[in-house]
Amino acid sequence: MVSMDSTLSRSKATALNTDIEGLGQIWKSLGIPGKRAALGLAAMLPFLPGMLGSRKSGGELRDIYSGEEPVPVRQGRWWELGSTPYEGGRIKAWRPHWSVLHKSSAEDISLYGSEKEKWAYNPLIHPFKWLHDPYYLEKLHYEDRPYPVASPAFTNVPLVGPLLAATIGRIVKPPVLKVVSPEMQRALSAQWVMQEARIAPSEGQDPGEIGEGGRLYTKEGRQEYDQAETRLDYGNWLRSKEIADFFSRTGFALPDRDSAAYDGALDYQDVEFKIIQQEGYDAHDFNLFDDRASVLWRKPYVDGAVRELTSGDDRSAEEMRRSIEQLMVAAKDKNADVRATVHASPGNHANVRVHVDVDQTR
């Protein structure tokens, strides 16, 4: 009686012989190129585990993906067309693995304060909230990241972003921030007025007069000037307003007409130096140095001008502007009445028209 074990052994031997014969037939059918490829593949088999996986141990990988061990950032890494290695050249820096940085949401926290706030102000999820306050991010970072100009709406839209930002984006979100100083707003607005005036002739439009008295018109400025009671032209009225706004904002007193602060012999950098000293600032930060301080004792009249300027002024900005206008008109009455209006021109310049009215009876 044949045992079960001997039967199984004969079956396995027969199957093995069949497999070997099959492999032999395959080997004969490969030809010389196929045999060489098979030999090369066989030589690579011992190295496949290292090629397909990582050569680092589990503990090393755990330290890297947890952020405990930094990874090198190499120069020129992942550049396929260069002669440097694909993984890069020399090490420039060390930082946590990119997966650790992604999970930390550091960029979202830096911009919004938290990931929750990011989604709360996402313009795609909450478009009406964004339209209600498109300057949310600029206001949030005005103290630590102040910029005078904001990017228009739709700047980040792929492909058509620049076109949308230059057209409807400026309407939805004007680029001049409301939180910057009025002087900066006027300067930037004037630049855009000049740019638009230069484009107008190419579109068959006549921009007309775009400025007067050395200042470009703005929509808000023209409206305010038309409503103002003034004898000055637009440019000088704007200058008087800027001076009054400065004194009103800083709390300095506007000197009277006969004040020593208007003395031609007074060096205003000396006045600036004394005020900086009184406020406790470092004069070097304002490009004022010790050689000026060493001669101030010879100029006692500077102290009188400083006391007058820092004594305070309880007048409103408009009252101070009218006082400045009186000073400007009094000085202007001694000279010819000269007004300059600015017109746009096709080239990279402007046409200036000067009007002179001389009173011959004086």
C-alpha positions in Angstrom: 0.0 0.0 0.0 1.4 3.3 -1.1 1.6 5.9 1.7 0.1 9.4 1.3 3.5 11.1 1.8 5.2 9.3 -1.1 2.3 10.2 -3.4 2.6 13.9 -2.5 6.4 13.8 -3.0 6.0 12.4 -6.5 3.4 15.0 -7.3 5.7 17.9 -6.2 8.6 16.5 -8.2 6.5 16.2 -11.3 5.3 19.8 -10.9 8.8 21.0 -10.4 10.1 19.3 -13.5 7.3 20.8 -15.5 8.2 24.3 -14.2 11.9 23.9 -15.0 11.1 22.7 -18.5 8.7 25.6 -19.0 11.4 28.1 -17.9 13.9 26.4 -20.2 11.5 26.8 -23.1 11.0 30.5 -22.3 14.8 31.1 -22.0 15.3 29.5 -25.4 12.6 31.7 -27.0 14.0 35.0 -25.6 16.9 35.3 -28.1 20.2 37.2 -27.3 18.6 40.6 -26.5 16.0 39.1 -24.2 18.5 36.9 -22.4 20.7 40.0 -21.7 17.8 41.9 -20.4 16.8 38.9 -18.1 20.4 38.7 -16.8 20.4 42.4 -16.0 17.1 42.2 -14.2 18.4 39.2 -12.2 21.4 41.3 -11.2 19.2 44.1 -10.0 17.0 41.9 -7.8 19.1 42.2 -4.7 18.9 46.0 -4.9 15.2 46.4 -5.5 14.1 46.7 -1.8 16.4 49.7 -1.3 15.3 51.3 -4.6 11.6 51.0 -3.9 11.6 51.8 -0.3 13.6 54.0 2.1 17.1 53.2 3.4 16.3 54.9 6.7 15.0 53.0 9.6 11.6 53.3 11.1 12.9 55.4 14.0 14.7 57.8 11.7 11.6 58.3 9.5 9.5 58.8 12.7 11.9 61.6 13.8 11.8 63.3 10.4 8.0 63.2 9.9 7.4 64.4 13.5 9.6 67.4 13.0 12.2 66.4 15.6 14.9 66.0 12.9 15.3 68.7 10.2 15.9 67.8 6.6 18.5 69.6 4.3 17.5 72.1 1.7 20.0 71.8 -1.2 20.9 74.3 -3.8 19.3 73.7 -7.3 17.3 70.7 -6.2 14.7 69.1 -8.5 16.2 70.9 -11.5 15.9 68.3 -14.3 17.7 70.3 -17.1 20.8 71.3 -15.3 24.1 69.4 -14.7 23.6 69.3 -10.9 22.2 66.2 -9.2 18.5 65.9 -9.0 18.5 66.1 -5.2 20.6 69.3 -5.4 24.1 70.4 -4.6 25.4 72.0 -1.4 23.1 72.4 1.7 21.7 75.9 2.0 19.6 75.4 5.1 17.9 73.0 7.4 14.2 73.0 8.1 11.4 70.6 9.2 10.0 68.2 6.6 7.4 69.8 4.3 4.6 67.6 5.7 5.3 69.1 9.2 5.1 72.6 7.8 1.9 71.9 6.0 0.2 70.4 9.0 1.2 73.4 11.1 -0.8 75.8 8.9 1.8 78.5 9.6 0.9 80.6 6.6 -2.8 80.6 7.4 -2.1 81.5 11.0 0.3 84.3 10.0 -2.3 85.8 7.6 -5.6 85.2 9.4 -4.6 84.3 13.0 -6.1 80.8 12.7 -7.3 78.4 10.1 -10.9 79.0 11.4 -10.6 82.7 10.6 -9.2 81.8 7.1 -12.4 79.9 6.2 -14.6 82.5 7.8 -13.3 85.1 5.4 -12.8 83.0 2.3 -14.3 85.0 -0.6 -15.6 81.9 -2.4 -17.5 80.6 0.7 -18.6 84.0 2.0 -18.7 86.4 -1.0 -21.0 88.9 0.6 -18.8 89.2 3.7 -15.8 89.8 1.5 -17.6 92.5 -0.6 -18.7 94.2 2.6 -15.1 94.6 3.7 -12.6 93.7 0.9 -9.8 95.3 2.9 -10.1 92.9 5.8 -6.5 91.5 5.5 -4.9 94.9 4.9 -6.6 96.3 8.0 -5.7 93.3 10.1 -2.0 93.7 9.2 -1.7 97.5 8.9 0.5 97.7 12.0 2.9 94.9 11.3 2.8 94.9 7.4 1.8 98.4 6.3 1.5 98.9 2.5 0.2 102.1 0.9 -1.4 100.2 -2.0 -3.5 97.1 -1.9 -3.7 94.6 -4.7 -7.0 95.0 -6.7 -9.7 92.3 -6.5 -9.3 89.1 -8.6 -5.5 89.5 -8.9 -5.0 85.8 -7.9 -7.5 84.4 -10.4 -5.6 82.1 -12.9 -5.0 83.3 -16.5 -7.5 86.2 -16.5 -6.5 87.6 -13.1 -4.5 90.6 -14.5 -7.3 91.6 -16.9 -10.0 91.4 -14.2 -7.8 93.3 -11.7 -7.2 96.1 -14.2 -10.9 96.6 -14.9 -13.7 95.4 -12.6 -11.2 94.7 -9.8 -10.4 98.4 -9.4 -14.1 99.2 -9.0 -14.8 96.4 -6.4 -11.6 97.1 -4.5 -9.8 100.4 -5.2 -6.1 99.9 -4.7 -5.5 103.0 -2.5 -6.0 102.0 1.1 -8.2 104.2 3.3 -5.9 103.6 6.2 -2.9 105.4 4.7 -2.1 109.0 5.2 -4.1 111.6 3.1 -0.9 112.8 1.5 -0.1 109.3 0.2 -3.6 108.8 -1.1 -3.4 112.1 -3.0 0.0 111.3 -4.5 -1.0 107.8 -5.7 -4.4 109.0 -7.0 -2.6 111.8 -9.0 -0.3 109.2 -10.6 -3.3 107.2 -11.8 -5.1 110.3 -13.1 -2.0 111.1 -15.2 -1.9 107.5 -16.5 -5.5 107.5 -17.4 -5.2 110.9 -19.2 -2.4 109.5 -21.3 -4.5 106.6 -22.4 -7.5 108.6 -23.2 -6.3 110.1 -26.6 -5.6 106.6 -27.9 -9.3 105.8 -27.2 -10.5 108.9 -29.1 -11.3 110.8 -25.9 -10.2 114.3 -24.9 -9.1 114.3 -21.2 -9.1 118.1 -21.1 -7.4 120.0 -18.2 -6.2 117.5 -15.7 -4.5 119.8 -13.3 -3.8 123.3 -12.1 -1.2 125.0 -10.1 1.2 122.1 -10.3 -1.3 119.6 -8.9 -3.3 117.0 -10.8 -7.1 117.0 -10.4 -8.7 114.2 -8.5 -12.5 113.6 -8.3 -12.7 114.1 -4.5 -10.3 117.1 -4.7 -12.3 118.9 -7.4 -15.6 118.4 -5.5 -14.1 119.7 -2.3 -12.5 122.7 -4.1 -15.7 123.6 -5.9 -17.5 123.8 -2.5 -14.7 125.7 -0.8 -14.7 129.4 -0.2 -11.2 130.4 -1.4 -9.4 132.9 -3.6 -6.6 130.5 -4.4 -6.3 128.3 -7.5 -6.7 124.6 -7.1 -3.0 123.8 -6.6 -2.4 126.5 -3.9 -5.7 125.6 -2.2 -4.6 122.0 -2.0 -1.3 123.1 -0.5 -2.9 125.3 2.1 -5.2 122.4 3.0 -2.3 120.0 3.4 -0.3 122.4 5.6 -3.4 122.9 7.8 -4.1 119.2 8.0 -0.5 118.6 9.1 -0.6 121.2 11.9 -4.0 119.9 13.0 -2.9 116.3 13.0 0.4 116.8 14.8 -0.8 119.4 17.4 1.7 122.0 16.5 0.8 125.7 16.6 0.5 127.5 13.3 2.8 130.6 13.6 1.2 134.0 13.2 2.2 136.3 10.3 4.8 138.2 12.3 6.2 135.1 14.0 10.0 134.6 14.4 9.4 131.2 13.0 9.2 132.8 9.5 12.6 134.5 9.9 14.8 133.9 6.9 17.8 133.4 9.0 16.2 130.5 10.9 17.5 127.0 9.9 14.5 124.7 10.1 16.8 121.7 10.6 17.8 123.3 13.9 14.1 123.5 14.8 13.6 119.9 13.8 16.6 118.8 15.9 15.3 120.6 19.0 11.8 119.0 18.6 13.3 115.6 18.1 15.3 116.0 21.3 12.2 117.1 23.2 10.3 114.1 22.0 13.1 111.7 23.1 14.0 110.3 19.7 17.4 109.6 18.3 18.4 112.4 15.9 20.6 110.0 13.9 17.4 108.3 12.7 16.5 111.5 11.0 19.9 112.1 9.5 20.8 114.8 12.0 24.1 114.5 13.7 26.1 115.8 16.7 27.8 118.6 14.8 24.5 120.5 14.6 23.9 120.0 18.3 27.3 121.4 19.2 26.4 124.9 17.7 22.8 125.2 18.9 23.9 127.1 22.0 24.9 129.9 19.7 21.3 130.2 18.4 19.0 131.0 21.3 16.3 132.2 18.9 15.7 128.6 17.9 14.3 127.9 21.4 11.7 130.7 20.9 10.6 129.2 17.6 10.3 125.7 19.1 8.3 127.0 22.1 5.9 128.7 19.7 5.5 125.7 17.5 4.9 123.3 20.4 2.6 125.5 22.4 -0.5 123.9 20.8 -3.3 125.3 18.7 -7.0 125.0 19.4 -8.2 126.2 16.0 -9.9 123.8 13.6 -8.2 122.6 10.5 -10.4 124.9 8.3 -9.6 127.9 10.5 -5.9 127.2 10.1 -6.3 126.7 6.4 -7.9 130.2 6.1 -5.0 131.7 8.0 -2.6 130.0 5.7 -4.6 131.3 2.7 -4.3 134.8 4.0 -0.5 134.5 4.2 -0.4 133.1 0.7 -2.7 135.8 -0.7 -0.6 138.5 1.0 2.6 137.1 -0.6 0.9 136.7 -3.9 -0.4 140.3 -4.1 3.2 141.4 -4.4 3.7 139.3 -7.5 2.1 138.7 -10.9 -0.9 136.3 -10.9 0.4 133.2 -12.4 -1.6 130.0 -12.9 -0.5 126.8 -14.6 -2.9 124.2 -16.0 -1.8 120.7 -16.9 -3.0 118.9 -20.1 -2.2 115.3 -21.0 -0.1 114.6 -24.0 0.4 111.3 -26.0 4.1 111.0 -25.0 5.6 110.4 -21.6 5.3 114.0 -20.6 2.6 116.7 -20.0 1.7 120.0 -21.6 1.7 122.9 -19.2 -0.3 126.0 -20.1 0.7 129.1 -18.1 -1.7 132.1 -17.6 -0.1 135.4 -16.4 -2.2 138.4 -15.3 0.0 141.4 -14.3 -1.7 144.4 -12.7 0.0 147.4 -14.4 -1.7 150.0 -12.1 0.6 149.2 -9.2 
